[in-house]
Amino acid sequence: MNKSAVLIAGPTASGKSALALAKARETGGIVVNADALQVYAGLRLLTARPGDADTAVAPHRLYGVVPPEVRFSTGGWARAAAEVIAEAGDAPLIFTGGTGLYFAALTEGFADVPEVPPEALAWAEGEVRGLDRVARERLIAARDPLVAARLKAPDPQRVIRALAVLRATGRSLATFQDAPQRGLLEGWRLERIVLNPDREVLRRRIAVRFEAMLAEGAADEVRDLLALGLDPTLPVMKAIGVREIGDWLAGRIDRDTMVERAVIATRQYAKRQRTWFRARMADWSWRER
C-alpha cells in the first residue's frame, strides 16, 4: 500500500497545529482534526481551532462540524474520519489533536457501535439528569453491570452513552468494545509523533495563549454559547474556560481569578494528556517541538 499519513499528538498548547500545517505545506496533504472539542461549532478561539489563515494554506477536515448540543462519541468521530479517508484518495493525511482515543481508532481500531437515535439519547439523558456520582454508579451497575465494571469514574457522559446504546440496541456497550477491531489506517505508512515540550515552556505557553484567546474575543464565544441554555453535562459545556469565563461574565469572580482558574485547569488537563500518551504511545517519536 502506498498510502501514508502523519499522526501528531501532544498536550494542549504543544504546537501540534503549527507542525501539522508545516507537514501539509511539505506534502500537499490534508489536515484532519483529532481533538474531541475542536469538532464542535462555536468556541473556535477557546478550543484553539485553526483560523482562516491556516485553512487557506491547506484543506482542513472535521473542525467545527458538530452542533454544540450533540454528544459526539469516539465512534462518531471514527465514522467521520473513515469518510475523510475514503474521500482523500491518495492525498497525504495529517491527523493532529490531543484526544488519545481518536488516535487509537486510527492505529488500533475502535468499537463499531451503531449510531444511537436521538430518542434513545434523550431518554438516557433524562435517566441521568440530577444524579450525583453515587447515584450514577448505582444506576449503571443495575442496568449494565458489564460497563459498570469497566468504569473508573461514572461521569454523566459515559453513563449516558452506555444507557443509550443499551436502549437502542438491546446490547451492552461492552459487547461492542470486545469485538475484534481494525485500525482505520491499518497497512498505511505512518509517521507517529508526540510533541512533548519542556514542562515550564508548556506552562508559559498555556498562560500566554489564554490571554491571547481573551484578547481575540473568547469571552464573546462563551457568552453566545451560554445563551443557548444547553445541558451543562454536554461535552462542549465542559471545554476549559467555559465555566471560568461564565463565572466572570456573571460577576461571580473577578478577571484575575478567572484567568488563574482557567490556566490552572488547562495545565492539569495537559498533565492528564501526557500521562495517557506515555502509557499508550511510548513507541511513537517524542519531540520537544
Helices and strands as residue ranges (DSSP letters): E 4-9, H 16-27, E 30-33, H 52-57, E 60-61, H 74-88, E 93-97, H 100-107, H 118-128, H 133-143, H 145-148, H 156-169, H 173-177, E 189-195, H 199-216, H 218-226, G 235-238, H 242-249, H 255-280, E 285-287
